[in-house]
Amino acid sequence: MKKIVFVTGVLLSLTACKKEAKMDQLIQGKVEREEIAVVGKIAGRIDQILVQEGDFVQNGDTLAILNIPEVDAKKAQAQGAVKSAEAQYVMSVNGATRNQLQQLNAKRTGLMEQYNYAKKSLDRLSVMVKDSLIPQQQYDEVYAKYQGAHAQLVAVDAEIADVKNGARIEQQIMAQGQQDRALGALEEVRVAEKERYITAPQDMQVDLITLKLGELAMPGYTLFKGTLKETTFFRFTVPETELKNYPKGGQIDIHIPYLNKDIKGEIKNIKPIGAYANIATAYPDYDAQDPLYELTVRPVNQSEADEILSKTTVTLKK
């Protein structure tokens, strides 16, 4: 029995040594993709969620719909302001209505009768006052009535001219400005109304949905997180002593263990990383004093990497 146990232990030790020796010849890395966050611009409650985690959506697809009652109220107010401003502008351009003009003409007719009567009375009294047949006081009273009738007639003539010609150009410009301001407020509400629909800014895979139905989404809060499918790249951490084997622009063979698949990659960037940075190699076997560098490698054929899962382990030979 002791002999059998001894032989088994030796076999296990040899297997482990072979596996460790094989791993020593590889550099491990991670699969990465560019991430994107979808946020809301206006506060509202989640009314509908139209996607699930893992779904692939295209640019412009609706992800969720918010319930924003305040927008509906502001829209009604803005529409009312637009109607009022439009009516004021039309009135300033067109002037008075036909009925208003008829009223002013009737008023002028009455004033004209008063004026003519006052003028005739004044003409008669002017001769009598010269002959001292009436006192000067009586003549002055008739003269004052004549002047008043004349002034009222001039005023109504000016009023009729205004309503026929429309309001002053300054008043029309002011009315036009009020109309433009009301239209701007309505357009602002319409833009806000569109913000109730949370849409995908790019083609993406939905990785995380942060809120549930009925929860309040605040402005700037991340509602969805996703990854961009055609942005796959690989990160490898290598010591300075190994950099000579990985020149920028060079091509390397990358192995995906869980798929048992090899693809070609091109080294796009090499940058130093700090001691506390996110190191891609799980079990580094280099000297702790050796400076570390990160290789960014992108697949030569991006379509070959579309189905690789993010954060999985990949390897390359030393």
Secondary structure, 3 states (H helix, E strand, C coil): CHHHHHHHHHHHHHHHHHHHHHHHCEEEEEEECCEEEEECCCCEEEEEECCCCCCEECCCCEEEEEECHHHHHHHHHHHHHHHHHHHHHHHHHHCCCHHHHHHHHHHHHHHHHHHHHHHHHHHHHHHHHHCCCCCHHHHHHHHHHHHHHHHHHHHHHHHHHHHHHCCCHHHHHHHHHHHHHHHHHHHHHHHHHHCCEEECCCCEEEEEECCCCCCEECCCCEEEEEECHHHCEEEEEEEHHHHHHCCCCCEEEEEECCCCEEEEEEEEEEEECCCCCCCCCCCCCCCCCCCEEEEEEEECCHHHHCCCCCCCEEEEEC
